[in-house]
């Protein structure tokens, strides 16, 4: 099992138009470094995995269960499994580091 990654060496995966993720996974935890181009949108979706994230750069509006917040700086967020959520990047774009537990099977 791989134990050390350089994000630049991970092939980006397109999640939505203007949204890419570089994914690293262990047995019980997955990291996803997500880059959103300016004004890009991650459509509303839900998955059974618990998701926690931290803003790395830029700003985005995150809507979880119908509640929208503007996130920037090093804001942290938690999305329980099964809860609908979506994101929209600001005019400068955004970068966030997401953690999933367990890892999302469709990304492996």
C-alpha positions as a printed Julia matrix, in Angstrom:
108×3 Matrix{Float64}:
   0.0    0.0     0.0
   1.29   3.43   -0.94
   2.0    5.6     2.11
   3.43   8.87    0.74
   1.97  11.03   -2.04
   2.91  14.31   -3.68
  -0.33  15.99   -4.81
   1.28  17.12   -8.08
   1.98  13.44   -8.91
  -1.67  12.36   -8.46
  -3.72  12.4   -11.65
  -6.63  14.83  -11.18
 -10.12  13.36  -11.44
 -12.92  15.56  -12.82
 -15.86  15.65  -10.4
 -17.92  18.3   -12.24
 -17.15  20.95  -14.87
 -14.33  23.08  -13.44
 -13.93  20.83  -10.38
 -11.05  18.37  -10.0
  -9.79  16.21   -7.15
  -6.47  14.56   -6.4
  -7.29  11.51   -4.27
  -5.17   9.52   -1.82
  -6.67   6.64    0.12
  -5.87   4.24    2.89
  -7.97   1.36    4.14
 -10.35   3.4     6.32
  -9.74   7.04    5.34
  -9.53   9.01    2.09
  -8.21  12.51    1.36
  -9.38  14.49   -1.65
  -7.65  17.76   -2.55
 -10.41  19.53   -4.49
  -9.78  22.49   -6.81
 -12.75  24.54   -7.98
 -12.21  26.99  -10.82
 -13.79  30.45  -10.41
 -17.58  30.15  -10.01
 -17.5   26.34  -10.51
 -20.31  24.35   -8.89
 -20.46  20.92   -7.29
 -24.13  19.95   -7.77
 -26.19  18.8    -4.8
 -25.52  15.18   -3.91
 -25.34  12.85   -0.92
 -23.29   9.78   -0.06
 -23.19   7.48    2.97
 -19.63   8.5     3.85
 -18.89  11.02    6.6
 -17.02  13.99    5.11
 -14.9   16.58    6.88
 -13.04  19.32    5.08
 -10.84  22.37    5.45
 -10.48  25.33    3.14
  -6.96  25.65    1.73
  -7.46  28.67   -0.5
 -10.06  30.96   -2.04
 -13.69  30.93   -0.98
 -16.8   28.86   -1.57
 -20.41  28.73   -0.54
 -21.2   25.37    1.03
 -24.81  24.31    1.43
 -25.46  21.42    3.82
 -29.04  20.26    4.43
 -30.35  23.54    3.01
 -28.12  25.82    5.15
 -25.59  27.9     3.2
 -22.38  29.37    4.59
 -19.53  31.27    2.95
 -16.23  29.55    3.76
 -12.73  31.01    3.41
  -9.46  31.18    5.3
  -8.94  27.83    6.99
 -12.62  27.17    7.81
 -13.52  23.6     8.71
 -16.75  21.78    7.9
 -18.43  18.46    8.66
 -21.03  16.74    6.48
 -22.69  13.7     8.06
 -23.25  10.67    5.84
 -26.45  10.74    3.81
 -26.96  14.53    4.08
 -27.49  16.48    0.81
 -24.84  19.12    0.11
 -23.43  21.28   -2.7
 -20.65  23.84   -3.19
 -20.06  26.89   -5.36
 -16.66  28.55   -5.71
 -16.22  32.28   -5.43
 -14.9   34.5    -8.24
 -11.29  33.6    -7.39
 -11.95  29.84   -7.18
 -11.35  27.61   -4.18
  -9.23  24.75   -2.9
 -10.42  22.44   -0.12
  -9.03  19.29    1.48
 -11.78  16.74    2.13
 -11.5   13.59    4.23
 -13.94  10.71    3.81
 -14.58   7.77    6.09
 -14.85   5.14    4.91
 -13.17   5.81    1.54
 -15.57   6.43   -1.35
 -15.57   3.24   -3.41
 -16.33   5.05   -6.69
 -13.04   6.96   -6.37
 -10.81   3.93   -5.81
